Amino acid sequence: MRKENVHKINKSRAIRRLVIWYKRNSAVTSIVDTAANSAVTASNVAGNVVSGAGSVVSTASNVASNVAGNVAGNVVSSAESVVNTASSVVSNASSLAKNTLQPLVFDPLKRLQNSDNILDKVEDAKSNRIWIAVDGMGGDYAPGPILQGCLEAISRFPINIKFVGKIETVKNEAEKIGLLELLEKEIDNNRLELIDSGDPIGMNEEATAVRKKKNASINVAMDLVRNNKAQAVYSAGNSGAMMASAIFRIGRLKGIDRPAIGALFPTRDQTRPVLVLDVGANTDCKPSYLHQFALLGNIYAKDVLQVKKPRIGLLNIGEEECKGNDLSLKTFELLSTEKSFDFAGNCEGRDVLSGSFDVVVCDGFTGNILLKFLESVGGVLLDILRAELPRGRRGKVGSAFLKSNLIRIKKRLDHAEHGGALLLGVNGICVIGHGSSKSLSVVSALRLAHSAVNHNVMENLNQLQKLQVLNS
């Protein structure tokens, strides 16, 4: 009886130590979950240790703290080699976690894009840096987090930043968050330039405000692209104002009636997202608009997402070609006769995230509802899982083990974590960020902008005007 009580006490202590170790090493557990081979090996070895050592499980678990390695050898000498093997596997998994997954945890967009090797090569090309204009005053939290994201992106990617905003305000904010010294250093290194501007366009202002506030930060940033002083522009401010500024300042592509906002949605395969457009630029559409969205999305998927033959889908209430409203029926006829891309048919709402399509086209009214709904899924799912976890000691242990996994799930479903969306159809590379963007989202958006420039998206988009359908 006494022996059983001692065993329970030791087991309880082992569990507590394991929970503490797990919390302190959440980054390690993340890679163990992702690196399947290492994780499975470690799990199997650990299982053998537990079944073979029996009552020695509590002693063997202390090996992770590098204190009781010799104790385990004295108690069960036959298990020593197995325990050492388990420790070695876990150690290798830990090293792999730090070296492999850390950048992926920091930048969710890289997880979504199946182009790791390409991005690594691009980041090494330090001599070929590009200039990106950033609306530093646009967004709910500007300019601090926007500046922080820009400084981080400069150190990670071969880009230079023209940061547009009220210089005095930007410097005061930089000093407040402890970035003034780094800001001045990057300015001296000619990797960041501050461009003065007037008041920004408020999030609650009409898009036409860009005509009245000619010196607004988004207008100044857009002029830098128009005058070839920057190769791309990014803003987390008023998306309607950004689209209006893009149309007025740099113009539409020839043959494109309406620009579209393309957003990346996660799918079951985290390396292959689906591009949905339009998600808010055009609430009322004609069949010809949706046809043009498909052409734009096809080029984006090829150039940026590196999909050789993108599968294009039309968002509808059924798979059959006879389903849908008048807009869907007429658009289906146009897309089914198009030979320049692979039209895979209608896409129902349940198929958007299935991975069956690479590009899904819809009107901006429907697309924006779909986008806003997806934005809420991550938080709601996390809350439901938290509520369903058991209470008491079991609940605390389970929560500790699931915490990092739940956070990763939320990030995969949270569109704000993916940086931004390209405004397709204008004569320049424009990335629209989420209004609540902070430094991480800014870094991801600037990576997206650089990737679009690097893959010559504009050169291929300009080829659309040669298609007979756009000239008819």
Secondary structure, DSSP 8 states (H G I E B T S, - for coil): -HHHHHHHHHHHHHHHHHHHHHHHTHHHHHHHHHSHHHHHHHHHHHHHHHHHHGGGHHHHHGGGGTSSHHHHHHH-GGGHHHHHHHHHHHHHHHHHIIIIIHHHHH-HHHHHSS-HHHHHHHHH-TTS-EEEEEETT-STT-SHHHHHHHHHHHHHSSEEEEEEE-HHHHHHHHHHTT-HHHHHHHHHTTSEEEEE------TTS-TTHHHH-TTSHHHHHHHHHHTTS-SEEEE-S-HHHHHHHHHHHT-B-TT-SS-EEEEEE--SSTTS-EEEE-SSS-SS--HHHHHHHHHHHHHHHHHTS--SS-EEEEE-S-SSTT-S-HHHHHHHHHHHT--SSEEEEEE-GGGTTTTS-SEEE--HHHHHHHHHHHHHHHHHHHHHHHHHS--HHHHHHHHHHHHHHHHHHHHHH-GGGG-EEEEETBSSEEEEE-TT--HHHHHHHHHHHHHHHHTTHHHHHGGGGGSHHHH-
